[in-house]
Protein backbone atom coordinates (compact mmCIF):
# COMPACT_ATOMS: atom_id res chain seq x y z
CA UNK A 1 0.00 0.00 0.00
CA UNK A 2 1.29 3.49 -0.82
CA UNK A 3 0.30 6.92 0.39
CA UNK A 4 0.61 9.68 -2.21
CA UNK A 5 2.42 12.62 -0.58
CA UNK A 6 2.90 15.18 -3.37
CA UNK A 7 2.25 15.73 -7.06
CA UNK A 8 3.94 17.29 -10.06
CA UNK A 9 1.67 19.11 -12.52
CA UNK A 10 2.47 19.98 -16.12
CA UNK A 11 -0.03 22.33 -17.70
CA UNK A 12 -3.21 23.37 -15.94
CA UNK A 13 -4.30 22.51 -12.41
CA UNK A 14 -6.40 19.45 -13.28
CA UNK A 15 -6.02 15.75 -12.52
CA UNK A 16 -5.17 14.83 -16.10
CA UNK A 17 -2.12 17.12 -15.87
CA UNK A 18 -0.53 15.31 -12.93
CA UNK A 19 2.61 13.95 -14.54
CA UNK A 20 4.21 12.35 -11.47
CA UNK A 21 3.40 11.50 -7.85
CA UNK A 22 5.67 10.97 -4.88
CA UNK A 23 4.65 8.25 -2.45
CA UNK A 24 5.62 6.45 0.73
CA UNK A 25 4.88 2.88 1.76
CA UNK A 26 3.88 3.26 5.45
CA UNK A 27 4.54 -0.43 6.11
CA UNK A 28 8.15 -0.47 4.92
CA UNK A 29 9.14 3.19 4.88
CA UNK A 30 10.08 2.91 1.19
CA UNK A 31 9.63 6.08 -0.86
CA UNK A 32 9.58 6.80 -4.55
CA UNK A 33 8.02 8.68 -7.41
CA UNK A 34 5.85 7.25 -10.17
CA UNK A 35 4.73 8.67 -13.48
CA UNK A 36 1.02 9.04 -14.19
CA UNK A 37 1.23 6.02 -16.49
CA UNK A 38 2.97 3.88 -13.86
CA UNK A 39 0.42 4.86 -11.20
CA UNK A 40 -2.47 4.02 -13.55
CA UNK A 41 -0.96 0.55 -14.03
CA UNK A 42 -0.36 0.15 -10.27
CA UNK A 43 -3.94 1.15 -9.37
CA UNK A 44 -5.42 -1.14 -12.02
CA UNK A 45 -3.45 -4.14 -10.78
CA UNK A 46 -3.62 -3.25 -7.05
CA UNK A 47 -7.10 -1.85 -6.28
CA UNK A 48 -7.40 0.10 -3.01
CA UNK A 49 -3.62 0.11 -2.49
CA UNK A 50 -2.86 3.78 -3.30
CA UNK A 51 -4.42 6.60 -1.32
CA UNK A 52 -4.31 10.17 -0.09
CA UNK A 53 -4.64 10.54 3.66
CA UNK A 54 -7.44 12.91 4.62
CA UNK A 55 -8.09 14.42 8.05
CA UNK A 56 -10.02 11.36 9.21
CA UNK A 57 -9.94 8.76 6.45
CA UNK A 58 -8.15 7.59 3.32
CA UNK A 59 -9.32 8.51 -0.17
CA UNK A 60 -8.27 5.72 -2.54
CA UNK A 61 -7.13 6.31 -6.11
CA UNK A 62 -9.13 4.99 -9.03
CA UNK A 63 -8.47 5.18 -12.74
CA UNK A 64 -10.50 7.54 -14.92
CA UNK A 65 -11.10 5.78 -18.22
CA UNK A 66 -10.22 8.66 -20.52
CA UNK A 67 -7.60 8.80 -23.26
CA UNK A 68 -5.04 8.87 -21.83
CA UNK A 69 -6.22 7.46 -18.48
CA UNK A 70 -5.33 9.19 -15.22
CA UNK A 71 -5.92 8.67 -11.50
CA UNK A 72 -8.22 10.57 -9.18
CA UNK A 73 -9.40 9.92 -5.63
CA UNK A 74 -12.82 8.44 -5.01
CA UNK A 75 -14.54 8.62 -1.63
CA UNK A 76 -18.14 8.23 -0.49
CA UNK A 77 -19.20 7.28 -4.03
CA UNK A 78 -17.90 10.60 -5.38
CA UNK A 79 -14.85 11.65 -7.41
CA UNK A 80 -12.83 13.96 -5.15
CA UNK A 81 -9.93 16.43 -5.41
CA UNK A 82 -7.68 15.05 -2.65
CA UNK A 83 -4.73 14.69 -5.03
CA UNK A 84 -4.96 18.35 -6.04
CA UNK A 85 -4.77 19.41 -2.39
CA UNK A 86 -1.33 17.81 -1.96
CA UNK A 87 1.93 19.78 -2.04
CA UNK A 88 3.51 20.36 -5.47
CA UNK A 89 7.10 19.74 -6.52
C-alpha positions in Angstrom: 0.0 0.0 0.0 1.3 3.5 -0.8 0.3 6.9 0.4 0.6 9.7 -2.2 2.4 12.6 -0.6 2.9 15.2 -3.4 2.3 15.7 -7.1 3.9 17.3 -10.1 1.7 19.1 -12.5 2.5 20.0 -16.1 0.0 22.3 -17.7 -3.2 23.4 -15.9 -4.3 22.5 -12.4 -6.4 19.4 -13.3 -6.0 15.8 -12.5 -5.2 14.8 -16.1 -2.1 17.1 -15.9 -0.5 15.3 -12.9 2.6 13.9 -14.5 4.2 12.3 -11.5 3.4 11.5 -7.9 5.7 11.0 -4.9 4.7 8.3 -2.5 5.6 6.4 0.7 4.9 2.9 1.8 3.9 3.3 5.5 4.5 -0.4 6.1 8.1 -0.5 4.9 9.1 3.2 4.9 10.1 2.9 1.2 9.6 6.1 -0.9 9.6 6.8 -4.5 8.0 8.7 -7.4 5.9 7.3 -10.2 4.7 8.7 -13.5 1.0 9.0 -14.2 1.2 6.0 -16.5 3.0 3.9 -13.9 0.4 4.9 -11.2 -2.5 4.0 -13.6 -1.0 0.6 -14.0 -0.4 0.2 -10.3 -3.9 1.1 -9.4 -5.4 -1.1 -12.0 -3.4 -4.1 -10.8 -3.6 -3.2 -7.1 -7.1 -1.8 -6.3 -7.4 0.1 -3.0 -3.6 0.1 -2.5 -2.9 3.8 -3.3 -4.4 6.6 -1.3 -4.3 10.2 -0.1 -4.6 10.5 3.7 -7.4 12.9 4.6 -8.1 14.4 8.0 -10.0 11.4 9.2 -9.9 8.8 6.4 -8.2 7.6 3.3 -9.3 8.5 -0.2 -8.3 5.7 -2.5 -7.1 6.3 -6.1 -9.1 5.0 -9.0 -8.5 5.2 -12.7 -10.5 7.5 -14.9 -11.1 5.8 -18.2 -10.2 8.7 -20.5 -7.6 8.8 -23.3 -5.0 8.9 -21.8 -6.2 7.5 -18.5 -5.3 9.2 -15.2 -5.9 8.7 -11.5 -8.2 10.6 -9.2 -9.4 9.9 -5.6 -12.8 8.4 -5.0 -14.5 8.6 -1.6 -18.1 8.2 -0.5 -19.2 7.3 -4.0 -17.9 10.6 -5.4 -14.9 11.6 -7.4 -12.8 14.0 -5.2 -9.9 16.4 -5.4 -7.7 15.0 -2.7 -4.7 14.7 -5.0 -5.0 18.4 -6.0 -4.8 19.4 -2.4 -1.3 17.8 -2.0 1.9 19.8 -2.0 3.5 20.4 -5.5 7.1 19.7 -6.5 
